[in-house]
Amino acid sequence: MIRRTSSFKTISIGTLCSFLLAGTAWADAVADYKEHCASCHGEDRLGGVGPALIPETLKRMRGPRVASVIAEGRGATQMPAFSRELDALQIEELAGWLKSPLETNPVWGEAEIMASRTLDEDYASVDAPIWSSDPMNITLVVETGDHHVSVLDGDTFEVLDRFETPFAVHGGPKFSPDGRYVFIMSRDGWVQKYDIWALKQVGRVRAGVNSRNIAMSGDGKWVAIANYLPNSLTLLSTDDLSVAKVIDIKSKKGKPSRVSAVYQAPPRESFVLALKDVPEIWEVFYGDNPPQSGLGHDFRIEGQFKNPDPFPVRKITTPDYLDDFFFDQSYEYVMGASRDGKGGQVIDLVIGQKVADLDLPGMPHLGSGITWKHGDTTVMATPHLTDGTVSVIDMESWETVKRIKTEGPGFFMRSHENSPYVWADVFFGPNKDAMHVIDKNTLEIVKTLRPAPGKTVAHVEFTKDGSHALVSIWEDDGAVIVYDAQTLEEVRRLPMRKPSGKYNVWNKITFSEGTSH
């Protein structure tokens, strides 16, 4: 019999393996899970009050971290410590079982999604904002430290509201075209609708089990959710969070695939999907008059047009797997990053074919790319995830104009039409406390800011007029720093709990060239 102890110590892999080989397997872990975890995380490990406990959601908690959370709990959440109820060996076994794959892929279709939907009974619509700030200059700050969002007045930088979000928000909130509502998604697939005018949550629904990001249709009627589990795209009505359609993702040859990301292409009245497991990109049309023919040999619409599918699908074969996208301002061309991190491709959505290769070594993060006018052309700049480089590309010739050397790999870039500068963070490595400011004309770094030495400084968002830049100190005891965007002087510091992304209503709904879309 195993002796229980109130203290937690990490058990070696050898000890754990010996224990498992003795015939115990996962039986005890399953029993411990049912007794201590299922009430919050679900009998099937797919989540409930707490998040899903499956490899897809735990993969960032490498090594002993899962066991440590079980033993010690998690601050700013309802997760308690179990070191008194479970001994060290039980905790290690439970952690190992949680990181093992599910025996069968979860079913999460229309019935399961609708069963999860809740609309808040205390929500009441209002005819105008209940506050006096400029509704187009509201900025949302995602605080991942305790899973909240702060609603900032973009003129005074006062916090109008701070509301709780689903666990582990991911993929960037999306605003309705009028800027009134925002839709926020978690890694567990929960979608939250919040009324900025009323400062109230409208409701929540779980659109997937493990999800990547969301996109808003150009007409504001639909929100699309890209799912890893199950392999699907969920389309919801923005009005009441009801299911419009769940599309199973299978290639032309019938191979299932995860959806890496979904983006909107407003001029085309479509969503564009990046697929993880097949060399295809998809277009899902939501407009009243989707194209039916004549767009090239690689065009296929699923559904009969005598009784048309309201969300017809176009599947485009690509020469390589494309996990990350960037669109030109016309949304005709898709720039995709190759999985090997050594380059990329340009796909013309009109003809459905590759038209150029991109010289982009170092795993570009195209999803945070930005554009601006440079001389007589438009350029796009993107940070790289594996080397200290920002690549600048001519959007007409698709040639690399310059590689700007930085102090380390970066993750985010931002600018504004009224700013002469591009801001690029150094998210990874020993220089994670650096924020580079790059001149748009000379393409040279003119200043490197270090507002919090030794701490992660990342992600910039501008106010509506571009007069101020907001920067995150990405730490649990962090802050949002407000800079004068012209003088580069610090104006104010707002304490926050691990603030990550910041999203200005005007910049997002007008598709500012200085922000990712």
Secondary structure, DSSP 8 states (H G I E B T S, - for coil): -----SS-----HHHHHHHIIIIITTHHHHHHHHHHTHHHH-TTSS-SSS---SHHHHTTSTTTHHHHHHHH--TTSS----TTTS-HHHHHHHHHHHTS--SS-----HHHHHHH-EE-TT----SS-SS-S-GGGEEEEEETTTTEEEEEETTT--EEEEEE--SSB-S--EE-TTSSEEEEEBTT-EEEEEETTTTEEEEEEE--SEEEEEEE-TTSSEEEEEEEESSEEEEEETTT--EEEEEE-B-TTS-B--EEEEEEEGGGTEEEEEESSSSEEEEEE-SSS---S-S-TT----S-TTS--SS-EEEEE-SS-EEEEEE-TTSSEEEEEETTSS-EEEEETTTTEEEEEE---S-B-GGG-EEEEETTEEEEEEEBSSSSEEEEEETTT--EEEEEE-SS----EE--TT-SEEEEE--SSTTTT-EEEEETTT--EEEEE-SSTTS-EEEEEE-TTSSEEEEEE-STT-EEEEEETTT--EEEEEE-SSEEEEEEHHHHHTT-TTS--
